[in-house]
Amino acid sequence: MALQVPSRSEVIAALADEILHNYGKGRSIIAVDGLDGAGKTVFADALAAQLGIGHRAVFRASLDDFHNPRLVRYARGRDSAEGFYRDSFNYETFKRVLVEPFRTGWIGSFVLRAFDLKRDAPFEQKWSSGPVDALLVVDGIFANRPELRGLWNFSIWLEVDPEVAGARVRARDAEEFEHDLPNPERYSGGQAIYLDEVKPREAATAIVDNNDFEHPKRVFADSC
């Protein structure tokens, strides 16, 4: 008899139960990490929706809304893989306006997005607030790099085959970012640096094979 393959909703529900069991009180932050094309945004949206069942306060943010200006991102050259990995994001702003005030719980104190990549300009700041018990789900590439790793209560690494990720990226970027695409090797090279230096799969709390959007699979590192 063929084994039943869990659906995406079942996998996400199980992850949400695990998170809520361990972080049901206070302020906690969950990261969804993965290479470009891993499906981070879609997965994080679904996870946040699941965590919010029962009127739990859940906020969503993306590292894509905390980029550096173009002048900083391309300071090492538009084709630089080092530049992509080391200069793309403004982590100090991310910590200062979102992570730190979210954790303290000040009323109206945190900002969920800071920089508009398409306009290469800051967003108008909109301050958010929430109850004492709240969760923040953040998706983004390079989320388990050393300067961010200690921020997360729980992190998920989405694993995909290179050809699957590449097809997703090409389909997405053909329309969305056509005006701002340097050499693709900038991106692949930057991600290779991340994998080599950080080994994010080992840093993550949970690993999910996300090659099939509808049927992701939880993977346990000690069984690989």
C-alpha positions as CSV (number, residue, x, y, z in Angstrom):
1,M,0.0,0.0,0.0
2,A,1.4,3.4,-1.0
3,L,2.3,5.8,1.8
4,Q,0.2,8.9,2.0
5,V,2.3,12.0,1.4
6,P,1.5,14.9,3.8
7,S,0.0,18.0,2.3
8,R,1.5,21.5,2.7
9,S,-1.1,22.4,5.2
10,E,-0.3,19.3,7.3
11,V,3.4,20.0,7.3
12,I,2.9,23.7,8.1
13,A,0.3,22.8,10.8
14,A,2.8,20.5,12.5
15,L,5.5,23.1,12.4
16,A,3.1,25.7,13.9
17,D,2.1,23.3,16.7
18,E,5.8,22.8,17.5
19,I,6.5,26.5,17.5
20,L,3.5,27.4,19.7
21,H,4.3,24.6,22.1
22,N,7.7,26.0,22.7
23,Y,7.0,29.7,22.2
24,G,3.3,30.2,23.2
25,K,4.0,33.2,25.5
26,G,5.9,36.4,25.1
27,R,7.5,37.8,21.9
28,S,9.2,35.3,19.6
29,I,10.7,35.5,16.1
30,I,10.6,32.8,13.5
31,A,12.8,32.9,10.4
32,V,12.2,31.2,7.0
33,D,15.6,30.8,5.2
34,G,16.6,29.3,1.9
35,L,18.3,30.1,-1.3
36,D,16.7,32.3,-4.0
37,G,13.7,30.3,-5.4
38,A,13.2,28.1,-2.4
39,G,9.7,29.5,-1.9
40,K,10.4,31.4,1.3
41,T,7.7,34.1,0.9
42,V,4.9,31.6,0.1
43,F,5.9,29.3,2.9
44,A,6.3,32.1,5.5
45,D,2.8,33.5,4.5
46,A,1.2,30.1,5.0
47,L,3.0,29.5,8.3
48,A,2.0,33.0,9.7
49,A,-1.6,32.3,8.7
50,Q,-1.5,28.9,10.5
51,L,0.1,30.4,13.6
52,G,-2.6,33.1,13.7
53,I,-5.5,30.6,14.0
54,G,-7.3,31.4,17.2
55,H,-6.6,35.1,17.0
56,R,-2.9,34.8,18.0
57,A,-1.1,38.0,17.1
58,V,1.3,37.3,14.2
59,F,3.3,39.8,12.2
60,R,5.0,39.3,8.8
61,A,8.2,40.9,7.6
62,S,10.8,40.1,4.9
63,L,14.5,40.9,4.7
64,D,13.8,42.0,1.2
65,D,12.3,45.2,2.7
66,F,15.6,46.0,4.5
67,H,18.0,46.3,1.6
68,N,20.8,48.7,1.4
69,P,20.6,51.5,-1.3
70,R,21.9,50.6,-4.7
71,L,25.0,52.6,-4.2
72,V,26.0,50.4,-1.3
73,R,24.8,47.1,-2.8
74,Y,26.9,47.6,-5.9
75,A,29.9,49.3,-4.3
76,R,32.1,46.2,-5.1
77,G,30.7,46.1,-8.7
78,R,27.4,45.0,-10.2
79,D,28.8,41.5,-10.9
80,S,30.4,41.0,-7.5
81,A,29.2,37.8,-5.6
82,E,31.0,39.2,-2.5
83,G,28.9,42.3,-2.8
84,F,25.7,40.4,-3.1
85,Y,26.4,38.4,0.0
86,R,28.0,41.0,2.2
87,D,26.4,44.3,1.1
88,S,22.8,43.6,0.1
89,F,21.0,44.1,3.4
90,N,21.0,46.7,6.1
91,Y,21.0,44.4,9.1
92,E,21.6,47.3,11.6
93,T,18.4,49.0,10.5
94,F,16.5,45.6,10.6
95,K,17.6,45.1,14.2
96,R,17.1,48.7,15.3
97,V,13.6,49.4,13.9
98,L,12.1,45.9,14.0
99,V,13.8,43.2,16.0
100,E,14.8,45.1,19.1
101,P,11.6,47.1,19.6
102,F,9.4,44.1,18.8
103,R,11.1,42.1,21.5
104,T,10.7,44.9,24.1
105,G,7.0,45.2,23.4
106,W,6.8,49.0,23.4
107,I,3.5,50.3,22.1
108,G,3.7,51.5,18.5
109,S,7.3,50.8,18.4
110,F,8.3,48.6,15.5
111,V,8.5,49.0,11.7
112,L,7.9,46.0,9.4
113,R,9.6,47.4,6.3
114,A,12.2,50.1,5.8
115,F,13.5,50.2,2.2
116,D,11.8,49.9,-1.2
117,L,14.1,48.0,-3.5
118,K,12.2,49.0,-6.6
119,R,12.3,52.7,-5.9
120,D,15.8,52.5,-4.3
121,A,14.4,54.7,-1.5
122,P,13.1,54.3,2.1
123,F,9.5,53.5,2.7
124,E,7.4,56.0,4.6
125,Q,7.7,54.6,8.2
126,K,4.6,53.0,9.5
127,W,4.7,52.0,13.2
128,S,3.1,48.8,14.4
129,S,2.2,47.5,17.8
130,G,0.9,44.3,19.3
131,P,0.0,42.5,22.5
132,V,2.5,41.0,25.0
133,D,2.2,37.6,23.4
134,A,3.0,37.9,19.7
135,L,5.0,36.2,16.9
136,L,7.0,37.7,14.1
137,V,7.6,35.6,11.0
138,V,10.5,36.8,8.8
139,D,11.5,35.4,5.5
140,G,14.7,36.1,3.6
141,I,17.8,34.9,2.0
142,F,21.0,34.6,4.2
143,A,18.8,34.6,7.4
144,N,21.1,32.3,9.3
145,R,24.3,34.3,8.8
146,P,26.2,34.8,12.0
147,E,25.0,38.4,12.7
148,L,21.4,37.3,12.5
149,R,21.4,33.8,13.8
150,G,21.0,34.8,17.5
151,L,17.8,36.8,16.7
152,W,15.6,33.8,15.9
153,N,13.7,31.6,18.4
154,F,13.1,29.2,15.6
155,S,14.4,29.0,12.1
156,I,13.4,26.9,9.1
157,W,15.7,26.1,6.2
158,L,13.8,25.4,2.9
159,E,15.8,23.0,0.8
160,V,15.3,22.8,-3.0
161,D,17.2,21.3,-5.9
162,P,19.2,23.9,-7.9
163,E,17.2,23.3,-11.1
164,V,13.9,23.8,-9.3
165,A,15.1,27.0,-7.6
166,G,16.5,28.3,-10.9
167,A,13.3,27.8,-12.8
168,R,11.3,29.6,-10.1
169,V,13.8,32.5,-10.1
170,R,13.7,32.9,-13.9
171,A,9.9,32.9,-13.9
172,R,9.7,35.5,-11.1
173,D,12.5,37.8,-12.2
174,A,11.6,37.9,-15.9
175,E,8.9,40.5,-15.2
176,E,9.6,41.7,-11.6
177,F,13.2,42.7,-11.6
178,E,14.2,42.9,-15.3
179,H,15.4,46.5,-14.9
180,D,17.9,45.6,-12.1
181,L,19.4,42.3,-12.9
182,P,23.2,42.2,-13.2
183,N,25.1,39.0,-14.1
184,P,23.3,36.0,-12.6
185,E,26.6,34.7,-11.3
186,R,26.5,37.5,-8.8
187,Y,23.6,35.8,-7.2
188,S,24.7,32.2,-7.5
189,G,28.2,33.1,-6.3
190,G,26.9,35.0,-3.3
191,Q,24.7,32.1,-2.3
192,A,27.7,29.8,-2.7
193,I,29.6,31.9,-0.3
194,Y,26.7,31.7,2.2
195,L,26.5,27.9,1.9
196,D,30.3,27.5,2.3
197,E,30.8,30.0,5.2
198,V,27.6,29.5,7.2
199,K,26.3,26.0,6.4
200,P,22.7,27.3,7.1
201,R,21.2,23.8,6.9
202,E,23.1,22.9,10.1
203,A,22.2,26.2,11.8
204,A,18.4,25.8,11.2
205,T,16.0,24.5,13.8
206,A,14.0,22.7,11.2
207,I,14.7,21.6,7.6
208,V,11.9,21.3,5.0
209,D,12.3,19.9,1.5
210,N,10.3,22.4,-0.6
211,N,10.8,21.0,-4.1
212,D,7.1,20.4,-4.3
213,F,5.0,23.4,-3.2
214,E,2.0,21.3,-2.5
215,H,3.8,18.5,-0.7
216,P,6.8,19.8,1.3
217,K,8.6,17.2,3.5
218,R,10.1,17.7,6.9
219,V,13.7,16.4,6.9
220,F,15.7,15.5,10.0
221,A,19.4,16.2,9.7
222,D,20.4,13.2,11.8
223,S,18.7,10.9,9.4
224,C,20.4,12.2,6.2
